[in-house]
Amino acid sequence: MLGIEWLRPAAFVGSIVYALIGVVVFWVCFIIVDKITPYDLWAEIVEKQNRALGLVVAAMCLGISIIVAAAIHGG
Protein backbone atom coordinates (compact mmCIF):
# COMPACT_ATOMS: atom_id res chain seq x y z
CA MET A 1 0.00 0.00 0.00
CA LEU A 2 1.29 3.43 -0.88
CA GLY A 3 1.94 5.70 2.00
CA ILE A 4 2.97 9.30 2.05
CA GLU A 5 6.52 8.45 0.87
CA TRP A 6 5.69 9.18 -2.75
CA LEU A 7 4.78 12.77 -1.88
CA ARG A 8 8.35 13.58 -0.84
CA PRO A 9 9.85 16.22 -3.16
CA ALA A 10 12.76 13.97 -4.17
CA ALA A 11 10.45 11.09 -5.13
CA PHE A 12 8.07 13.41 -6.97
CA VAL A 13 10.83 15.16 -8.93
CA GLY A 14 12.46 11.82 -9.68
CA SER A 15 9.18 10.50 -11.07
CA ILE A 16 8.77 13.57 -13.27
CA VAL A 17 12.36 13.32 -14.54
CA TYR A 18 12.02 9.62 -15.36
CA ALA A 19 8.69 10.27 -17.10
CA LEU A 20 10.27 12.98 -19.25
CA ILE A 21 13.24 10.74 -20.06
CA GLY A 22 10.84 7.97 -21.03
CA VAL A 23 8.84 10.26 -23.32
CA VAL A 24 12.01 11.58 -24.99
CA VAL A 25 13.38 8.06 -25.55
CA PHE A 26 10.01 6.96 -26.93
CA TRP A 27 9.88 9.86 -29.41
CA VAL A 28 13.47 9.30 -30.52
CA CYS A 29 12.67 5.63 -31.18
CA PHE A 30 9.52 6.60 -33.06
CA ILE A 31 11.42 9.09 -35.22
CA ILE A 32 14.07 6.45 -35.99
CA VAL A 33 11.38 3.96 -37.04
CA ASP A 34 9.69 6.67 -39.13
CA LYS A 35 12.99 7.42 -40.89
CA ILE A 36 13.82 3.78 -41.68
CA THR A 37 10.41 3.09 -43.22
CA PRO A 38 10.20 3.76 -46.96
CA TYR A 39 7.21 6.13 -46.64
CA ASP A 40 5.86 8.85 -44.38
CA LEU A 41 4.02 7.10 -41.55
CA TRP A 42 1.89 10.11 -40.61
CA ALA A 43 0.69 10.76 -44.15
CA GLU A 44 0.00 7.10 -44.73
CA ILE A 45 -2.02 6.68 -41.53
CA VAL A 46 -3.86 10.02 -41.37
CA GLU A 47 -4.30 11.07 -44.99
CA LYS A 48 -4.66 7.68 -46.66
CA GLN A 49 -6.48 6.08 -43.68
CA ASN A 50 -4.24 2.99 -43.74
CA ARG A 51 -5.68 1.09 -40.77
CA ALA A 52 -3.33 -1.87 -41.08
CA LEU A 53 -0.29 0.38 -40.82
CA GLY A 54 -1.95 2.24 -37.94
CA LEU A 55 -2.32 -1.04 -36.07
CA VAL A 56 1.31 -1.97 -36.71
CA VAL A 57 2.51 1.46 -35.54
CA ALA A 58 0.30 1.23 -32.44
CA ALA A 59 1.80 -2.17 -31.58
CA MET A 60 5.29 -0.77 -32.15
CA CYS A 61 4.51 2.18 -29.86
CA LEU A 62 3.29 -0.15 -27.12
CA GLY A 63 6.39 -2.32 -27.49
CA ILE A 64 8.76 0.65 -27.27
CA SER A 65 6.81 2.00 -24.28
CA ILE A 66 7.08 -1.32 -22.43
CA ILE A 67 10.82 -1.52 -23.12
CA VAL A 68 11.40 2.07 -21.94
CA ALA A 69 9.30 1.51 -18.80
CA ALA A 70 11.17 -1.70 -17.97
CA ALA A 71 14.52 0.02 -18.51
CA ILE A 72 13.55 2.90 -16.22
CA HIS A 73 12.02 0.64 -13.60
CA GLY A 74 15.00 -1.69 -13.66
CA GLY A 75 13.04 -4.76 -14.61
Secondary structure by P-SEA (a helix, b strand, c coil): ccccccccaaaaaaaaaaaaaaaaaaaaaaaaaaaacccccccccccccaaaaaaaaaaaaaaaaaaaaaaaacc
